[in-house]
Amino acid sequence: MQHNRQSGRMSEDGVARVYEEFALLVRFLTSGERKQDSGLSLVQHSLLGFISRNPGCRATDISEVFGVHRSTVSRQLRHVVDAGWVEAGTGPARAGHPLRLTDHGAAVLEGAVMRRLDDVRAGVEGWHEDDLDRFVDLLHRFRAGVAPEDPAPDQNDGDCSA
């Protein structure tokens, strides 16, 4: 393993440890304390975030961007509509109904985002600004190394900007 570090190559163990840390971090940041988030699941958070950024979008738009079948999106939308977080407007059924967040849905999303930001804030408490900048740069560099060159218009970026 020492040889790998000297030659600039990463060990398989190092790659596995990075993966494990990312998996744990993503799970934590996307699920958090569901009781505090009014039961907001990762899927619901993603739907609310997308609809918030794309008012008037339709289930077909969500299906294309998220890469899942429209029936899956419709099933998940039914839950957020029933919860009173999303309203489906009128329109031809074939094209799908335009969607928008209700005031309650916007408040639920904003609350969930604020709690996740508080979690991140707690995680970097006591860090120097240069450490934070370096961490962000490394995360950006990592994402650039794994992200497709031509992503779909909205890969659900920006959930932190409810």
N, C-alpha and C positions, 0 to 999 in steps of 0.2 A: 504494500500500500504506500509506503514511503516513496518508492520509485515512481508511482503514479503522480504523486504530488510534485515531485521534482520535475517530471516531464511535462506538467501542465494538464495531464489527463485526470479525469475524475474516476474514482473507483465506483463499481456498481453499488457498493454499500452506501456511498455518499449520495448517489442518485436516488436510491431507495429511501434514504433518510429525508431528502428534500421532498420526495413524493408524499411520504407519511406526514410530514409537517404541513404541507399544503392541504392534504385531505382533511386533517384535523382542523386546520384553520378555516377552511371553506365550510365544513360542517358546522363549526361554532358560529361563524359570522352569518350564515344563512338560516340557521334554525334558532339559535339563541334560546331564550326562555319563552317558549310558546305561550305559557299562561300570561306573560306580560304583554305579548303581542296579540292578544285576543285570538289566539289560535291560528295566527297567520303562518301557513306553511311556506316552504321555499317556492312551490309552484304558485301559490296565491300571491306571494310577494312579487314574484316575477311578472305575473299577469297584471297586478295593480301598477307596478312600475312601468310596464310597457304601455298600458292604456293611459296612464298619466302623461307620458311623453308623446303619445300619439292619439289624442282624443279624436273620436270618429272612426278609429280603426275597426276592422271587422274580424271575426274569427278566422277567416281565410288568411288575413294579413299575419295574424299571430301564428297560425299554423306554418306558414312559409318561413317566418323569421326564426321560430323556435325549432323548426325541423321535425314537427310531430304531426300526426294525422289530425284532420279537422275534427273528427269525432272525439278525440282526446281533449282537444281544446274546448269543444262544446260542453263536455262533461265537467271540466274544471270551471268553465265560465258559469255554468248553472249554480255551482256552489257560491261563487262570489256575488252573483246576482241575488241568490236567496239570502245571503248574509246582509244585503243592502249596501254593498260596497261598490257595485257597478250597475249602471243603467244601460239597457239596450234600447236604442231609439227605434223609430219606425223606418221601414224600408222594405224593399222586395226581399222576401225570404230567401230566394235563390242567391242573391248577392250577400246576404247576411245583414244583420242589424248593426248600425253604427254604435260603438260602445264609448262610454265615458264614465269616469269615476263620479260617484256621488260625493257630497260633502263629507259624509261619514266615511266613505272609502278613502278619500284623500287624508282624512285625519288618522285613520288606522295605519295607512302607509307611512305617513309622516312620523307617527309615533314609533313604528317599528324601525324606521331608518334612524331616528334620533337615538334609540336604544343601541343600535349597532354602532353608531358613531361614538357613543359613550364607551362602549366596549373597546373600540380601537383606541380612543383617547386614554383609557386606563392602561392599555397594553404598551403605550409609548410614553407613559408618565415618567418624567425624570430624564428622558432622552434629550440630548443636545440637538439643536436645530440641524447641525451638520450630519449627525447620525440619522435623523429623520430623512433629510435630503438624500443621503446615500442609500437608505433602505428603499425609498421610492424609486430612485434610479435603478437599483438592482431588480426590483419588481418589474419595472417597465422593460428593462433589458430582457428579463426572463420571458415576459409576455410576448415581446417582439420576436423572440426565438421560437415560440410555439404557435403563435397566431397565424392563421392563413393569410396569404398576401392580399386576397380580395374578399374580405368578410362581407356577409350580408349587411344591408344598410343599418340594422340595429341588432346587434348580438346581445341585447339586454344590458348593454353598458349603461351606467348612469343610475342604477337603482339608489345610489346614495344621494341623488338629487331629486328626491321625491318632490 
